[in-house]
Amino acid sequence: MGSGSGSKKRTRTAPTIADVAARAGVGIGTVSRVINSSPAVRPETRARVQAVMKELGYVPNPHARRIAGGRSYTVSVLLPFVGTEFYLRLIEGIEEELGVQRYDLALFPLLTRKRLERFLNSSALAYHTDGLIVASYDLAERFPGGVLPTDRPVVMVDARSQRYDSVFLDNELGGRMAAEHLLELGGPIFAVQIEEELDREFANTVFSARLGGFRQALADAGRPLEEERIFRTRLSAEGGQMALQRFLRVADPPVNVFAAADVVALGVMEEAQRRGLRVGRDVRILGFDGQPWTETHGISTLQQPVEEMGRRAARMLMERLQNPELPVRSLRFEPCLQVRASTRV
């Protein structure tokens, strides 16, 4: 009797990402984030998933996925900067949603005009993944007809587009809300306008929309904002410090300051404290973005759902990959005013 008679040798099936997730008691997205070394995973969870991967002998094989589906399973994310809190939070939201679909994320920061020029060439790697998410600046406006040089799905986030799906915050409304709040406090009103190098390359930006809404609301209230009460600077705490120095040469306390970003508002607060001025009394400060640390510092701010905007943008992209014939969609978020000690007179 031969050893093979009456039976067949069973072939062992290679473990899948779903097997790892089930054994570790987590979602597939969490396993994907561990594989991609995402920081958005608790250390103990990461250790448990890695232990299960070793136990099962699971080895990620992105090349097999690419061949099997004719896709790279990678999404390009073009954004102005890396390292700022807003974009870190935005990336976290995008990555969370992409992870559920087992997609990887490739970051392409624009940073400067010189780097921007690279993305004005259709051969740029960013245009050859399965889809693109473009943050804050509508890069399409730099191309003929407002069309990016790719046939892949595109979603704008933190920017509005008539041609592409977009997820955006109503920054003009936020500026109006800021003006209305500061008008209630009485006293002279000042504003810090953030201007980055890339702002000069595009017709519309987040920061110009915020200041535009702010100025319009003040004008509607019969309190037009003079140029001498606007300080233009880069996105930094130092910019906020310099702004308050300028404003205090124009008017005596109490003064009201609208900083178009929380990090600039923090700089205004630091300068006020350095001068021995009372924040909320002598200097009233209103930021924008709703960074988590603003609550600790007592900074009033216009809050925006950054992570949710990232998740929804990624979800829109996945939906368009599944159904390219969907009509162009636009998802608008509104900011929420958080009043804290810095403007609570």
C-alpha positions in Angstrom: 0.0 0.0 0.0 1.5 3.2 -1.1 1.7 6.2 1.2 -0.5 8.3 -1.1 -3.3 5.8 -1.6 -6.9 6.9 -0.6 -5.9 10.5 0.3 -4.4 13.7 -1.1 -1.9 16.0 0.5 -3.5 19.2 1.8 -2.0 22.5 0.7 -1.5 25.0 3.5 -3.3 28.3 2.7 -1.2 31.4 3.2 -2.6 33.6 6.0 -4.3 36.8 5.0 -4.6 40.3 6.6 -8.1 39.3 7.7 -6.7 36.3 9.5 -4.2 38.6 11.4 -7.0 41.0 12.3 -9.3 38.3 13.6 -6.6 36.7 15.7 -5.4 40.0 17.1 -8.9 41.2 17.8 -8.6 44.4 15.7 -9.9 45.8 12.4 -8.2 45.2 9.1 -7.4 49.0 9.0 -5.4 48.7 12.2 -3.3 45.8 10.8 -2.7 47.9 7.7 -1.5 50.8 9.8 0.9 48.6 11.6 2.2 47.3 8.3 2.7 50.8 7.1 4.3 52.0 10.3 1.6 54.5 11.0 2.1 56.5 14.3 -1.7 56.3 14.8 -1.6 52.9 16.6 -1.1 52.4 20.3 2.2 50.7 21.2 0.5 47.8 22.9 -1.8 47.2 19.9 1.2 47.4 17.5 3.0 44.8 19.6 0.0 42.5 19.6 -0.5 42.7 15.9 3.2 42.2 15.2 3.2 39.1 17.4 0.2 37.6 15.6 1.8 38.3 12.2 4.9 36.4 13.4 2.9 33.6 14.8 0.9 33.1 11.6 3.8 33.7 9.3 2.0 36.6 7.6 4.1 38.5 5.1 2.5 41.6 3.3 2.9 41.3 -0.5 2.0 44.6 -2.1 3.4 43.4 -5.4 1.0 40.5 -5.6 -1.9 43.0 -4.9 -0.7 45.2 -7.7 -0.5 42.4 -10.2 -3.8 40.8 -9.2 -5.9 43.9 -9.4 -4.0 46.0 -12.0 -3.7 48.7 -9.3 -0.9 50.1 -7.1 -3.2 50.2 -4.1 -1.6 53.5 -3.3 -3.1 57.0 -3.2 -1.1 60.2 -3.7 -1.7 63.0 -1.2 -0.5 66.4 -2.4 -0.3 68.9 0.4 1.5 72.2 1.1 3.5 71.2 4.1 4.4 68.3 6.3 4.9 68.5 10.1 2.2 71.2 10.9 -0.5 70.0 13.3 -3.3 70.7 10.8 -1.8 68.4 8.1 -0.7 65.8 10.6 -4.4 65.5 11.7 -5.6 65.6 8.1 -3.3 62.8 7.2 -4.4 60.8 10.2 -8.0 61.0 9.0 -7.1 60.1 5.4 -4.9 57.2 6.5 -7.5 55.8 8.8 -10.0 55.5 6.0 -7.5 54.2 3.4 -6.3 51.6 5.8 -9.8 50.1 6.0 -9.6 49.6 2.2 -6.0 48.3 2.4 -4.6 51.2 0.5 -1.3 52.9 1.2 -0.7 56.6 1.2 2.2 58.4 -0.6 2.8 62.0 0.5 4.0 64.7 -1.9 4.6 68.0 -0.2 4.6 71.1 -2.4 6.5 73.2 0.1 7.9 75.8 -2.3 7.5 77.2 -5.8 10.5 75.1 -7.0 8.9 71.9 -5.8 5.5 73.0 -7.1 7.1 73.2 -10.6 7.7 69.5 -10.5 4.0 68.8 -10.2 3.3 70.8 -13.3 4.7 68.0 -15.4 2.4 65.1 -16.2 5.2 62.6 -15.7 5.3 63.3 -11.9 4.9 60.1 -9.9 2.0 61.6 -8.0 -0.2 61.3 -11.0 0.4 57.6 -11.5 -1.0 56.1 -8.4 -4.7 54.9 -8.2 -6.0 58.3 -7.2 -5.1 61.7 -5.8 -6.1 63.8 -2.8 -5.1 67.4 -3.1 -5.1 69.5 0.0 -5.7 73.3 0.4 -4.5 74.5 -3.0 -6.4 73.7 -6.1 -3.4 72.6 -8.2 -5.7 72.0 -11.2 -6.0 75.8 -11.8 -2.4 75.8 -12.9 -3.3 73.6 -15.9 -5.2 74.4 -19.1 -8.9 74.0 -18.6 -8.4 73.5 -14.9 -7.8 69.8 -15.4 -5.0 67.9 -13.7 -2.8 65.8 -16.1 -4.2 62.4 -15.0 -7.1 60.1 -15.7 -7.2 58.9 -12.1 -9.9 60.0 -9.6 -9.1 63.2 -7.8 -10.6 64.6 -4.6 -9.9 68.1 -3.2 -9.8 68.5 0.6 -9.6 71.8 2.5 -10.3 73.3 -1.0 -13.4 73.7 -3.2 -13.6 72.6 -6.8 -16.3 72.8 -9.5 -14.6 70.0 -11.5 -13.6 67.5 -8.8 -15.1 66.0 -5.7 -14.3 68.3 -2.8 -14.5 68.3 1.0 -14.0 71.8 2.5 -14.6 74.1 5.4 -16.5 77.3 4.9 -13.6 79.5 5.9 -15.4 82.7 4.8 -18.2 81.9 7.2 -15.6 81.3 9.9 -14.1 84.8 9.3 -17.6 86.3 9.6 -18.2 84.4 12.9 -14.8 85.7 14.2 -15.8 89.3 13.4 -19.2 89.0 15.0 -17.7 87.6 18.2 -15.0 90.3 18.5 -17.5 93.0 17.8 -19.4 91.9 21.0 -16.3 92.7 23.1 -15.9 96.4 22.3 -12.6 98.1 21.6 -10.3 98.2 18.5 -10.1 95.1 16.3 -7.0 93.8 14.6 -6.3 90.8 12.3 -3.2 88.7 11.5 -3.2 87.5 7.9 -1.1 84.4 7.1 0.7 84.5 3.8 2.9 81.6 2.7 5.1 81.4 -0.4 2.6 79.2 -2.3 -0.3 81.6 -1.6 1.0 83.8 -4.4 0.7 81.0 -6.9 -3.0 80.4 -6.4 -6.1 82.6 -6.8 -7.8 81.5 -3.6 -6.5 80.2 -0.3 -7.8 79.2 3.0 -6.3 82.2 4.8 -7.5 84.8 2.3 -11.0 83.4 2.6 -10.9 83.7 6.4 -9.7 87.3 6.3 -12.2 88.1 3.5 -15.1 87.0 5.6 -13.8 88.8 8.6 -13.4 92.1 6.7 -16.8 91.8 5.1 -18.6 91.3 8.4 -16.8 94.2 9.9 -17.7 96.4 6.9 -21.3 95.3 7.2 -21.3 96.4 10.8 -20.0 99.8 9.9 -16.5 99.0 11.3 -14.3 98.6 8.2 -10.8 97.2 8.9 -8.1 99.6 8.0 -4.9 98.3 6.4 -2.8 99.5 9.4 -4.8 97.0 11.6 -3.7 94.0 9.5 -0.4 92.4 10.1 0.8 89.9 7.4 3.2 87.1 8.4 4.1 83.5 8.0 2.4 80.6 9.8 4.3 80.7 13.1 4.1 81.7 16.7 6.8 84.3 16.1 4.5 85.9 13.6 1.8 86.3 16.3 4.4 87.9 18.6 5.4 90.5 16.0 1.8 91.2 15.2 0.9 92.2 18.8 4.0 94.3 19.0 2.8 96.2 15.9 -0.8 96.5 17.2 0.2 97.9 20.5 2.0 100.7 18.7 -1.3 101.6 17.1 -3.7 101.3 20.0 -3.7 101.0 23.8 -5.2 98.0 25.5 -7.7 96.5 25.5 -7.3 95.3 21.9 -9.0 92.4 20.1 -6.9 90.2 17.8 -8.2 87.7 15.2 -5.3 85.3 14.4 -6.2 83.3 11.3 -4.5 80.2 12.7 -4.1 78.8 16.3 -0.4 78.7 16.2 -0.3 82.5 15.5 -2.8 83.1 18.3 -0.5 81.3 20.6 2.3 83.7 19.6 0.0 86.7 20.4 -0.7 85.2 23.8 3.0 84.6 24.5 3.8 88.2 23.7 0.9 89.5 25.8 2.1 87.5 28.8 5.7 88.6 28.2 4.5 92.2 28.5 2.5 91.5 31.7 -0.8 92.1 29.9 -3.9 90.2 31.0 -5.1 87.8 28.3 -8.9 88.1 28.0 -8.8 91.6 29.5 -6.0 93.7 28.0 -5.6 91.5 24.9 -8.5 89.4 23.6 -7.3 86.6 21.2 -9.3 84.5 18.8 -7.6 81.7 16.8 -8.8 79.4 14.0 -8.4 75.6 13.4 -9.4 74.2 16.8 -6.1 72.5 17.6 -6.5 70.2 20.7 -3.9 72.2 22.8 -6.0 75.4 22.5 -8.2 74.2 25.3 -5.2 73.8 27.7 -4.1 77.4 26.9 -7.6 78.8 27.1 -7.5 80.1 23.6 -10.9 80.8 21.9 -10.9 79.4 18.4 -13.0 78.5 15.3 -12.9 74.7 15.4 -12.9 72.6 12.3 -13.3 68.8 12.1 -9.9 68.1 10.5 -9.7 64.3 10.9 -13.3 63.9 9.7 -12.6 66.0 6.6 -9.6 63.7 5.9 -11.8 60.6 6.3 -14.5 61.9 4.1 -12.1 62.9 1.4 -10.6 59.4 1.3 -14.0 57.8 1.4 -15.1 59.9 -1.6 -12.0 58.8 -3.5 -12.7 55.1 -2.8 -16.3 55.6 -3.9 -15.2 57.1 -7.2 -12.7 54.3 -7.8 -15.6 51.9 -7.5 -18.0 54.1 -9.6 -16.2 56.6 -11.9 -19.5 57.8 -13.3 -20.7 59.4 -10.1 -21.6 63.1 -10.4 -19.2 65.6 -8.9 -19.9 65.9 -5.2 -19.2 68.7 -2.7 -19.2 68.3 1.1 -19.2 71.5 3.1 -18.4 71.7 6.8 -19.0 74.7 9.1 -16.7 75.9 11.8 -17.8 75.9 15.4 -16.9 78.8 17.7 -15.3 77.7 21.0 -15.3 80.6 23.5 -12.6 80.3 26.2 -10.7 82.6 28.6 -8.9 84.5 25.9 -12.1 86.3 24.8 -14.3 85.7 27.8 -14.4 89.3 29.2 
